[in-house]
Amino acid sequence: MPKILIVYYSKTENTEKMAKAIAEGAGTFQVEVELKRSETPWRLASFDAILIGVPTYHHNITDNIKKFLEQIAFHNVNLKGKIGAAFGSYGWSGEAPRMVLEIMEHKFEMKVLKPPLLIKYTPDEKGLEECRKLGKNVAEQILQSS
């Protein structure tokens, strides 16, 4: 069964709400979905799609997600050709998910879904529906490629 990993950081629970809605959307298909606050880099190779949720703090990626990405590179985890997506909440600027998506595409050579999903502040029902759509889209992509 195809596998999706959703790994995220959330301080205010806004990005966490997004992650849960994405998992809900993906779960409507015949795929296995794992929702994690952290993950060991070498496990990523066993997933068909990886989504990273990161809020923007001070115009940047949070330290723990930055370290996670650095560990993936350090351990030379092969993510080439895997489906990738990024999402996150923000208050002013929203750069972090864009930066993560760029790393996924250019450093790890993943097939990324653009643009990243950004929601200002707390996701409302419309925003959560966008999250569910992202989850469904990712599930459809891996089912088509398998």
Buried (B, 14 or more C-beta within 10 A) or exposed (E): EBBBBBBBBBEEEBBBBBBBBBBBBBBEBEBEBBBEEEBEBEEBEEBBBBBBBBBBBEEBBBEEBBEBBEBBEEEEBEBEEBBBBBBBBBEEEBBBBBBBBBBBBEEBBBBBBEEBBBBEEEBEEEBBEBBBBBBBBBBEBBEEEE
